Amino acid sequence: MPPDPSLIVHEVFSWVIPGLVIMVLGFPVVRLITRWLEPKPVPPRELSAINGRLERIETAVDAIAVEIERISEAQRFAVRLQSEQHPPLPRVSG
């Protein structure tokens, strides 16, 4: 006995139509749930606060560089004074 075409069409539509409805309505619901469950993004810090901090760091680095240059110049001066006060020892030829 051959299958009844109307029964086949009825069975296909009884599975396909509810499946399509579930997918069409279920996809936005699943997206909503996943967005609700994922962690909230952390807002970025204000750029003005970061810029101010960077400017203070640059100022501090420049001040340290000037201080190091001053100390090294003082050491060069001290070494030159010491070398002028103590003439080199005469070499003994032998």
Secondary structure, DSSP 8 states (H G I E B T S, - for coil): ----HHHHHHHHHHHHHHHHHHHHHHHHHHHHHHHHHS--------HHHHHHHHHHHHHHHHHHHHHHHHHHHHHHHHHHHHHHHS--------
